[in-house]
Amino acid sequence: MTLTATLREADLVRPLPKGYVQCRACAHYCAIPQGGAGKCGVRRNLGGRLYLVTYGKAAAVHLDPVEKKPLYHFHPGEAILSVGTVGCNLFCAFCQNWTISQFRQFGVALEGTGEGKTLKGRLDRPIGEDWPPEALVAEARALGVRLLAYTYNEPAVFLEYAHDTARLAKAAGMKNVFVTSGFETEEAWDYIRPYLDAANVDLKGFTEKFYREICGARLKPVLESLEYLLAAGVWLEVTTLLLEGYNDSEAELRAMARFLKGLSPEIPWHLTAAHPDYRMPHLTPTRRSTLERAYEIAKEEGMRFVYLGNVRDEERSSTFCPDCGRLLVRRLGYRVEVLWETPGVCPGCGRRIPGVWSG
């Protein structure tokens, strides 16, 4: 069986001597020799040009509740069409989507036919189903969905695919969401920004040691991404998966909370439970007491919207007015009940609750 793929020439690239190219989609800034790949495995130098070899090849397409991303202050209760590919620019030892994100070992060769920025390629093994941008937007329209998420793996590694889909979705009156590690470059954010409405960024820890040893990345670019997104007006929520004994110390949690509060105390912060997976089968499943302690620390440091995830906790997953304490959005699992008449306005005291509630 002959396996073919559409290869999309990368837009964020810098030519280097001796046939190398530098990928500028993420903060690794990989310098890639001819025939080689970036750390993600899917951005490859073929004939001295950089190509995204997963363009239009989705490893996962699902209809999810938007709360699953998680986004709690962005169109609560709505469905979102979610897409991801193989490959990732991080190597998180605890990855819970590792079967697709850490899939990098496959062969690809140019066939040389195509036009513009796309060529045909040959694959030596399947890497996903055919879902070109037009098909994703058509599927969303057929399902009556107006939200699309680029998720499951890291959207920075399939940036051109996400960009072309998001542009079509925006033209069709839809909204676009990145669920991301935040390891993008400023160039990547500038590239996707005209079509991006919201992002949930994984703030995986708050030390360079954790990022380098556990994730194969660095902390500083993630903090810069958070600053960029907030300044750019992209709706922002943050998730931290708590790994007991790795990133859950009181000092680290307080430092993380203080950084986020310095950006805005009204950023929704999701503190979520982890379970043993991938290269961390020894990991202790996050205990409820650990989550509750982290929740209290975040509140003590002044974060106004803190949520617990991957556990059933109606109180700590629901939205309350930070001024008068009124229950505004009740959540139990993915069941959502909105308890206001005017979206985003507390009926008790009139306080405006930050978020994207309608439109």
Phi, psi and omega per residue, in radians:
M1 nan 2.284 3.096
T2 -1.576 2.177 3.120
L3 -1.796 2.216 -3.137
T4 -2.092 2.768 3.103
A5 -2.578 2.680 2.984
T6 -1.514 2.166 3.113
L7 -1.769 2.105 -3.100
R8 -1.785 2.128 3.109
E9 -1.109 2.370 -3.086
A10 -1.217 2.562 3.124
D11 -1.626 -0.467 -3.085
L12 -1.851 1.577 -3.020
V13 -2.620 2.616 3.080
R14 -2.266 2.149 3.095
P15 -1.158 2.477 3.093
L16 -2.180 2.877 3.129
P17 -1.091 2.783 3.041
K18 1.072 0.537 3.061
G19 1.421 0.016 3.060
Y20 -1.288 2.722 2.978
V21 -2.330 2.576 3.077
Q22 -1.836 2.131 3.050
C23 -1.405 2.339 -3.089
R24 -2.084 0.459 3.119
A25 -1.447 -0.543 -3.141
C26 -2.349 2.980 -2.979
A27 -1.327 0.035 2.954
H28 -1.284 -0.483 -3.122
Y29 0.858 0.894 -3.059
C30 -1.028 2.304 2.965
A31 -1.688 1.993 -2.896
I32 -1.991 2.176 3.101
P33 -1.348 2.881 3.087
Q34 -1.032 2.311 -3.101
G35 1.481 -0.092 -3.100
G36 -1.749 3.108 -3.121
A37 -2.310 2.741 2.972
G38 -1.226 3.106 -3.123
K39 -1.038 -0.451 -3.137
C40 -1.256 -0.399 -3.131
G41 1.484 -0.148 -3.019
V42 -2.077 -0.082 3.058
R43 -1.920 1.915 -2.879
R44 -2.201 2.548 3.088
N45 -1.572 1.867 3.118
L46 -2.050 1.936 3.129
G47 1.160 0.509 3.117
G48 1.487 0.119 3.076
R49 -2.164 2.576 -3.116
L50 -1.606 2.225 -3.132
Y51 -2.171 2.520 2.891
L52 -1.546 2.031 -3.022
V53 -1.659 -0.013 3.077
T54 -1.826 0.238 -3.101
Y55 -1.045 2.168 3.128
G56 1.289 0.125 -3.139
K57 -1.955 1.672 -3.100
A58 -1.556 2.231 3.049
A59 -1.477 -0.337 3.123
A60 -2.664 2.279 3.005
V61 -2.377 2.060 -3.080
H62 -2.475 2.692 3.003
L63 -1.682 2.045 -3.066
D64 -2.102 2.806 2.860
P65 -1.283 2.503 -3.105
V66 -1.073 -0.457 3.117
E67 -1.125 -0.334 -3.118
K68 -1.297 -0.263 -3.022
K69 -1.161 -0.636 -0.146
P70 -1.607 2.426 2.966
L71 -2.264 2.085 -3.092
Y72 -1.872 -0.307 -3.119
H73 -2.007 0.507 -3.091
F74 -2.425 1.760 3.112
H75 0.872 1.035 -3.084
P76 -1.005 2.445 3.102
G77 1.465 -0.092 -3.128
E78 -1.506 2.773 3.033
A79 -1.549 2.673 3.138
I80 -2.412 2.281 3.099
L81 -1.437 2.137 -2.996
S82 -2.003 2.411 -3.096
V83 -2.389 2.488 3.034
G84 -2.587 2.889 3.141
T85 -2.152 -3.089 2.965
V86 -1.399 2.799 3.059
G87 1.711 2.605 3.072
C88 -2.772 2.651 3.111
N89 -1.618 -0.068 3.036
L90 -1.955 2.888 -3.057
F91 -2.276 0.757 -3.016
C92 -0.991 2.150 -3.088
A93 -1.145 -0.329 -3.095
F94 -1.811 0.188 -2.997
C95 -0.938 2.316 -3.129
Q96 -1.744 0.004 3.009
N97 -2.128 0.557 -2.961
W98 -1.128 -0.430 -3.101
T99 -1.132 -0.429 3.035
I100 -1.867 -0.698 -3.051
S101 -1.180 -0.608 -3.092
Q102 -1.708 0.276 3.107
F103 -1.561 1.861 -3.071
R104 -2.256 -0.229 -2.971
Q105 -1.620 1.563 3.028
F106 -2.654 2.719 -3.114
G107 -1.715 2.601 3.111
V108 -2.584 2.506 3.117
A109 -2.478 2.629 3.092
L110 -1.243 2.496 2.929
E111 -1.782 -0.430 3.015
G112 1.574 0.043 3.097
T113 -1.817 2.595 -3.138
G114 2.525 -2.983 3.138
E115 -2.610 2.734 3.133
G116 1.089 -2.244 -3.090
K117 -1.595 0.075 -3.096
T118 -2.050 2.503 3.053
L119 -2.334 2.854 3.031
K120 -1.551 2.550 3.092
G121 -2.318 2.884 3.068
R122 -1.943 2.357 3.119
L123 -1.939 2.612 3.109
D124 -1.700 -0.043 3.064
R125 -2.813 2.737 -3.110
P126 -1.159 2.471 3.091
I127 -2.219 0.093 3.129
G128 2.682 3.068 3.114
E129 -1.671 2.757 -3.118
D130 -1.291 1.945 3.070
W131 -2.392 1.324 3.082
P132 -1.109 2.812 -3.099
P133 -0.882 -0.746 -3.117
E134 -1.067 -0.649 -3.123
A135 -1.221 -0.655 3.119
L136 -1.122 -0.777 -3.139
V137 -1.172 -0.679 3.096
A138 -1.119 -0.671 3.113
E139 -1.134 -0.753 3.101
A140 -1.062 -0.748 3.128
R141 -1.111 -0.744 -3.129
A142 -1.135 -0.555 3.131
L143 -1.464 -0.120 -3.094
G144 1.272 0.516 -3.085
V145 -1.827 2.433 3.128
R146 -2.020 0.159 3.133
L147 -2.143 2.374 3.054
L148 -2.187 2.413 3.105
A149 -2.103 2.444 3.067
Y150 -1.887 1.896 -2.782
T151 -2.764 -2.935 -3.126
Y152 1.306 -0.928 2.893
N153 -2.001 -2.811 -3.078
E154 -1.605 2.075 -3.102
P155 -1.126 -0.346 3.094
A156 -1.038 -0.548 -3.062
V157 -1.392 -0.355 3.025
F158 -2.017 0.758 -2.953
L159 -1.013 -0.778 -3.110
E160 -1.169 -0.638 3.078
Y161 -1.113 -0.809 3.095
A162 -1.107 -0.752 -3.121
H163 -1.052 -0.847 -3.075
D164 -1.190 -0.625 3.080
T165 -1.203 -0.785 -3.106
A166 -1.106 -0.635 3.129
R167 -1.136 -0.739 3.097
L168 -1.175 -0.698 3.140
A169 -1.112 -0.762 3.135
K170 -1.085 -0.711 3.116
A171 -1.125 -0.449 3.127
A172 -1.579 0.138 3.107
G173 1.466 0.309 -3.124
M174 -1.746 2.979 3.138
K175 -2.099 2.644 -3.005
N176 -2.129 2.464 -3.068
V177 -2.271 2.340 2.949
F178 -1.781 2.267 2.923
V179 -1.901 1.937 -2.765
T180 -2.514 2.751 3.002
S181 -1.328 -0.256 -3.095
G182 1.341 0.308 -3.102
F183 -1.613 0.321 3.093
E184 -1.217 2.793 2.963
T185 -1.485 2.877 3.056
E186 -1.089 -0.600 3.082
E187 -1.067 -0.704 3.128
A188 -1.135 -0.749 3.111
W189 -1.132 -0.711 3.092
D190 -1.051 -0.647 -3.092
Y191 -1.169 -0.759 -3.084
I192 -1.593 -0.311 -2.988
R193 -0.914 -0.716 -3.093
P194 -1.056 -0.320 -3.051
Y195 -2.028 0.021 -3.017
L196 -1.748 2.239 -3.115
D197 -1.832 -0.545 -3.085
A198 -2.682 2.753 3.076
A199 -2.567 2.465 2.884
N200 -1.943 2.089 -3.097
V201 -1.824 2.271 3.032
D202 -1.375 1.896 2.959
L203 -1.620 1.655 -2.868
K204 -1.323 -0.368 3.130
G205 -3.045 -2.951 -3.120
F206 -2.436 0.511 3.023
T207 -2.350 2.572 3.071
E208 -1.115 -0.573 3.128
K209 -1.046 -0.818 3.132
F210 -1.085 -0.812 -3.114
Y211 -1.104 -0.744 -3.087
R212 -1.261 -0.764 -3.011
E213 -1.475 -0.558 -3.056
I214 -1.771 -0.538 -3.027
C215 -1.990 -0.240 -3.097
G216 1.179 0.645 -3.086
A217 -2.571 -2.830 3.133
R218 -2.353 2.647 -3.100
L219 -1.342 -0.724 -2.975
K220 -0.967 -0.805 3.126
P221 -1.061 -0.531 3.123
V222 -1.186 -0.759 3.113
L223 -1.107 -0.666 3.100
E224 -1.150 -0.631 3.089
S225 -1.127 -0.730 3.105
L226 -1.048 -0.766 3.116
E227 -1.103 -0.741 -3.134
Y228 -1.069 -0.894 -3.046
L229 -1.087 -0.715 3.132
L230 -1.134 -0.774 -3.139
A231 -1.167 -0.532 -3.095
A232 -1.407 -0.139 3.128
G233 1.444 0.257 3.028
V234 -1.366 2.303 3.122
W235 -1.106 2.249 -2.971
L236 -2.153 2.280 2.920
E237 -2.264 2.736 -3.026
V238 -2.208 2.451 3.080
T239 -2.167 2.378 3.008
T240 -2.213 2.047 3.061
L241 -1.454 2.068 -3.045
L242 -1.521 2.032 3.101
L243 -1.829 1.961 -3.057
E244 -1.070 2.231 3.140
G245 1.526 -0.035 -3.097
Y246 -2.089 -0.838 -3.066
N247 -2.399 0.356 -3.005
D248 -2.008 0.292 3.110
S249 -1.177 2.686 3.138
E250 -1.063 -0.717 -3.129
A251 -1.081 -0.749 -3.121
E252 -1.207 -0.720 3.123
L253 -1.119 -0.714 3.119
R254 -1.159 -0.691 3.107
A255 -1.107 -0.731 3.125
M256 -1.105 -0.801 -3.132
A257 -1.087 -0.702 -3.128
R258 -1.174 -0.656 3.077
F259 -1.099 -0.845 -3.125
L260 -1.104 -0.725 3.109
K261 -1.074 -0.623 3.095
G262 -1.107 -0.527 3.035
L263 -1.308 -0.945 3.060
S264 -3.013 2.220 3.101
P265 -1.198 -0.130 -3.086
E266 -1.754 0.134 3.010
I267 -1.192 2.161 3.033
P268 -1.129 2.282 -3.099
W269 -2.122 2.082 -3.100
H270 -1.752 2.051 3.085
L271 -1.806 2.018 -2.923
T272 -2.155 2.695 -3.104
A273 -1.460 2.488 3.088
A274 -1.865 2.818 3.029
H275 -2.378 2.812 -3.128
P276 -1.071 2.332 -3.141
D277 -2.864 2.858 3.046
Y278 0.870 -2.012 -3.085
R279 -1.652 0.228 3.111
M280 -2.227 1.018 3.124
P281 -1.173 -0.286 -3.126
H282 -1.485 -0.108 -3.028
L283 -1.077 2.378 3.047
T284 -1.310 2.165 3.054
P285 -0.971 2.369 -3.056
T286 -1.080 2.159 -3.127
R287 -1.373 2.641 3.103
R288 -1.009 -0.674 -3.133
S289 -1.080 -0.620 3.093
T290 -1.144 -0.770 3.115
L291 -1.106 -0.778 -3.105
E292 -1.147 -0.652 3.084
R293 -1.119 -0.764 3.109
A294 -1.086 -0.709 3.108
Y295 -1.022 -0.822 -3.119
E296 -1.135 -0.678 3.099
I297 -1.080 -0.789 3.133
A298 -1.061 -0.725 3.112
K299 -1.161 -0.755 3.127
E300 -1.044 -0.599 -3.122
E301 -1.435 -0.035 2.997
G302 1.805 0.114 3.062
M303 -1.306 2.267 -2.962
R304 -1.598 -0.415 -3.109
F305 -2.247 1.649 -3.102
V306 -2.065 2.378 -3.071
Y307 -2.326 2.562 3.012
L308 -1.739 2.466 -3.093
G309 -2.263 2.800 -3.099
N310 1.152 0.300 2.990
V311 -2.441 2.749 3.063
R312 -1.558 1.942 -3.116
D313 -2.659 1.586 -3.029
E314 -1.027 -0.755 -3.081
E315 -1.140 -0.793 -3.047
R316 -1.547 0.112 2.990
S317 -2.040 0.018 3.106
S318 -1.711 2.805 -3.120
T319 -1.779 2.211 3.100
F320 -2.061 2.638 3.035
C321 -1.166 2.192 -3.125
P322 -1.256 -0.221 3.133
D323 -1.599 -0.940 -3.063
C324 -1.857 -0.116 3.069
G325 1.415 0.134 -3.102
R326 -1.223 2.441 3.053
L327 -1.251 2.186 -3.056
L328 -1.969 -0.716 3.106
V329 -2.362 2.003 3.131
R330 -1.610 2.300 3.108
R331 -2.274 2.325 2.979
L332 -2.364 1.849 -2.949
G333 1.112 -2.230 3.105
Y334 -1.799 0.249 3.013
R335 -1.508 2.197 -3.008
V336 -2.200 2.336 3.066
E337 -2.247 2.025 3.137
V338 -1.575 2.230 -2.950
L339 -2.025 0.632 3.045
W340 -2.303 2.797 3.084
E341 -1.621 -0.736 3.088
T342 -1.717 2.007 -3.072
P343 -0.941 2.249 3.072
G344 1.398 0.148 -3.126
V345 -2.152 2.167 3.119
C346 -1.168 2.158 3.138
P347 -1.275 -0.204 -3.140
G348 -1.453 -0.797 -3.056
C349 -2.230 -0.070 3.110
G350 1.471 0.075 3.140
R351 -1.152 2.422 3.064
R352 -1.476 2.288 -3.110
I353 -1.726 2.175 -3.079
P354 -1.130 2.449 3.105
G355 2.714 -3.107 3.054
V356 -2.058 1.759 -2.932
W357 -1.768 -0.399 -3.113
S358 -2.762 3.138 3.093
G359 1.552 nan nan
